[in-house]
Amino acid sequence: MTRSPYELSTSPEGLAGLHPRLRAYFGPIPPGHVGRGEGVFAVVGTPRRWLWPVLAWFARDAVMFPVWERDVPFTVENRPSHTAGRVAVRAQRTFRFRTGDRTMVDAITAEPEGLVDHLGHHGRVSALLRIEVTDGALRLVSTRLWFRALGRGWRLPTALSPRVTLVERFDDEADRQRVSLVLTAPVIGTLYRYEGAFRYGIVPETGPEGDR
């Protein structure tokens, strides 16, 4: 079976310390299958409304949204993809906001420099991620951000670059996977975040929508 981008971006022992349920989440998705999950985000967005015009621009490419809501139902769908010999996992997270459904999309790939998350429909914003495994949980921290414009990639200076921190862990007591994402920037602080819990399963493409 083809290895996942997470496996390709770390040593063979790199993911061995993960909780068994997380090893399935970050491992390869078999051909003809899809990963599906459903849960609730305790919070999504930012209460700092002066940031919303910027988030609205990112919303046009399905990256982030100008909201601040609690108890938001959501679904997630992960699909394997192979393009030009490159293994990718394409994800769709659909948020059931009070104002209507919005879907965030991204694609994770293994590049020579490491694990990269390409954000949005067009992947104009990308983040190089450092993988850390602690106490059975996976922590991803961005070490470089760049965007594509005018036919080339532009790297943001480290001193000005926002930082993405994503933590995925499994809660045995609740029998749910817990996720927390925080986007911060120098001086400004927290720009955007979401956190919640969900159940997830790998199912045949034509099967029911996840292990709920």
C-alpha positions as CSV (number, residue, x, y, z in Angstrom):
1,M,0.0,0.0,0.0
2,T,1.2,3.5,-0.8
3,R,2.5,5.4,2.2
4,S,0.7,8.5,3.3
5,P,2.2,12.0,3.1
6,Y,2.7,12.0,6.9
7,E,4.6,8.7,6.7
8,L,6.7,9.9,3.8
9,S,7.6,13.1,5.7
10,T,9.0,11.5,8.8
11,S,11.2,8.5,9.8
12,P,9.6,5.0,9.9
13,E,9.4,5.3,13.7
14,G,8.1,8.9,13.5
15,L,4.4,8.0,13.8
16,A,4.9,4.9,15.9
17,G,4.2,6.8,19.1
18,L,0.7,7.9,18.0
19,H,-2.5,6.6,19.5
20,P,-3.6,3.6,17.4
21,R,-6.7,5.4,16.3
22,L,-4.6,8.3,15.1
23,R,-2.2,6.0,13.2
24,A,-5.2,5.0,11.2
25,Y,-6.2,8.7,10.6
26,F,-2.7,9.7,9.5
27,G,-1.9,6.5,7.7
28,P,-2.7,5.6,4.0
29,I,-6.3,5.4,2.8
30,P,-6.7,2.2,0.7
31,P,-7.7,2.5,-2.9
32,G,-11.5,2.7,-3.3
33,H,-11.9,4.1,0.2
34,V,-12.5,7.4,1.8
35,G,-12.1,8.8,5.3
36,R,-15.2,10.3,6.8
37,G,-16.1,11.8,10.1
38,E,-18.7,13.9,11.9
39,G,-18.5,16.0,15.1
40,V,-18.9,19.4,16.7
41,F,-16.5,22.3,16.9
42,A,-16.7,24.1,20.3
43,V,-15.5,27.3,18.6
44,V,-14.7,28.5,15.1
45,G,-13.3,31.8,13.9
46,T,-12.4,34.9,15.8
47,P,-14.3,37.4,17.9
48,R,-12.0,40.2,16.5
49,R,-14.3,41.6,13.9
50,W,-11.8,44.0,12.5
51,L,-10.1,40.8,11.0
52,W,-13.2,39.7,9.2
53,P,-12.6,41.6,6.0
54,V,-9.3,39.8,5.6
55,L,-10.9,36.5,6.4
56,A,-13.6,37.2,3.9
57,W,-10.9,37.4,1.2
58,F,-9.6,34.0,2.3
59,A,-13.2,32.6,2.4
60,R,-13.4,33.1,-1.4
61,D,-10.8,30.3,-1.8
62,A,-12.3,28.1,1.0
63,V,-9.4,28.7,3.5
64,M,-10.9,30.6,6.5
65,F,-14.2,32.3,7.2
66,P,-15.3,35.6,8.8
67,V,-17.2,34.1,11.7
68,W,-17.2,33.6,15.5
69,E,-19.6,30.8,16.4
70,R,-19.8,28.1,19.1
71,D,-21.1,24.5,18.9
72,V,-20.8,24.2,15.1
73,P,-21.6,20.8,13.6
74,F,-19.2,19.7,10.9
75,T,-18.2,16.8,8.7
76,V,-14.8,15.9,7.3
77,E,-13.9,13.9,4.3
78,N,-10.3,12.8,3.4
79,R,-9.5,11.4,-0.1
80,P,-6.2,10.0,-1.4
81,S,-5.0,11.5,-4.6
82,H,-2.0,10.8,-7.0
83,T,-1.0,13.6,-9.3
84,A,2.3,13.5,-11.4
85,G,3.6,10.8,-9.1
86,R,2.9,12.9,-6.0
87,V,0.8,11.4,-3.1
88,A,-1.7,13.8,-1.6
89,V,-4.6,13.7,0.8
90,R,-7.3,16.1,-0.1
91,A,-9.6,17.2,2.7
92,Q,-13.0,18.9,2.9
93,R,-14.4,20.2,6.2
94,T,-18.0,21.4,6.0
95,F,-19.0,23.7,8.8
96,R,-22.8,24.0,9.5
97,F,-22.8,27.7,10.5
98,R,-26.0,29.4,11.5
99,T,-25.7,31.5,8.4
100,G,-25.3,28.5,6.2
101,D,-22.8,25.7,5.3
102,R,-19.2,26.6,4.3
103,T,-16.5,24.2,3.2
104,M,-12.8,24.5,3.9
105,V,-10.5,22.6,1.5
106,D,-6.8,21.7,1.6
107,A,-4.3,19.2,0.3
108,I,-1.4,17.6,2.2
109,T,1.6,16.5,0.3
110,A,5.1,15.1,1.0
111,E,7.7,17.4,-0.6
112,P,11.5,17.2,-0.6
113,E,11.6,19.8,2.2
114,G,8.9,18.0,4.3
115,L,5.2,17.9,4.9
116,V,3.3,20.8,3.1
117,D,-0.3,21.9,3.4
118,H,-1.7,23.6,0.3
119,L,-4.7,25.7,1.4
120,G,-7.8,26.5,-0.6
121,H,-9.2,25.4,-3.9
122,H,-6.2,26.8,-5.8
123,G,-3.5,26.2,-3.2
124,R,-2.2,29.8,-3.4
125,V,-1.2,29.7,0.3
126,S,1.1,26.8,1.5
127,A,2.6,25.9,4.8
128,L,5.7,23.8,5.5
129,L,4.9,21.8,8.7
130,R,7.1,20.3,11.4
131,I,5.8,17.0,12.7
132,E,5.9,16.3,16.5
133,V,4.5,13.3,18.4
134,T,4.0,13.6,22.1
135,D,1.9,11.4,24.5
136,G,0.1,9.8,21.6
137,A,-0.9,13.1,20.0
138,L,0.3,14.7,16.7
139,R,1.3,18.3,16.7
140,L,2.0,20.1,13.4
141,V,3.7,23.5,13.5
142,S,4.3,25.7,10.5
143,T,7.9,26.7,9.9
144,R,7.4,28.5,6.6
145,L,4.5,30.1,4.8
146,W,4.4,31.2,1.2
147,F,1.9,32.3,-1.4
148,R,1.7,32.1,-5.2
149,A,1.1,35.3,-7.2
150,L,2.3,36.5,-10.6
151,G,3.3,33.0,-11.6
152,R,5.8,32.4,-8.7
153,G,6.0,31.6,-5.0
154,W,6.6,34.3,-2.4
155,R,8.0,33.4,1.0
156,L,6.8,35.4,3.9
157,P,9.6,36.7,6.2
158,T,9.9,34.7,9.4
159,A,9.5,37.9,11.5
160,L,6.2,38.7,9.9
161,S,4.9,35.2,9.1
162,P,1.8,33.9,10.9
163,R,2.2,30.5,12.6
164,V,-0.2,27.6,12.4
165,T,-0.3,25.1,15.2
166,L,-2.5,22.0,14.8
167,V,-2.9,19.3,17.5
168,E,-4.8,16.0,17.0
169,R,-5.3,13.6,19.9
170,F,-7.6,10.8,20.7
171,D,-9.8,10.9,23.8
172,D,-10.4,7.3,24.9
173,E,-13.0,8.2,27.5
174,A,-15.2,10.1,25.0
175,D,-14.2,7.7,22.1
176,R,-13.6,10.7,19.9
177,Q,-10.7,12.4,18.1
178,R,-10.0,15.9,19.3
179,V,-8.6,18.6,17.1
180,S,-7.3,22.1,17.8
181,L,-6.0,24.6,15.3
182,V,-4.7,28.1,16.1
183,L,-3.3,30.7,13.7
184,T,-1.2,33.4,15.4
185,A,0.8,36.3,14.2
186,P,3.6,38.4,15.8
187,V,2.3,41.4,17.8
188,I,-1.3,40.7,16.8
189,G,-1.7,37.3,18.6
190,T,-4.5,34.9,17.7
191,L,-6.0,35.5,14.2
192,Y,-8.2,32.4,13.8
193,R,-8.9,29.1,15.6
194,Y,-11.2,26.1,15.8
195,E,-11.4,23.2,18.2
196,G,-13.7,20.3,18.6
197,A,-14.2,16.6,18.6
198,F,-15.4,14.0,16.1
199,R,-15.7,10.4,15.2
200,Y,-14.0,9.1,12.1
201,G,-13.7,6.0,10.0
202,I,-12.2,4.7,6.7
203,V,-15.1,3.3,4.6
204,P,-15.6,2.1,1.0
205,E,-16.3,4.9,-1.4
206,T,-19.9,3.7,-1.8
207,G,-20.3,3.0,1.9
208,P,-22.1,4.9,4.7
209,E,-20.8,8.3,5.7
210,G,-18.2,7.3,8.3
211,D,-18.1,5.5,11.6
212,R,-20.5,7.6,13.6
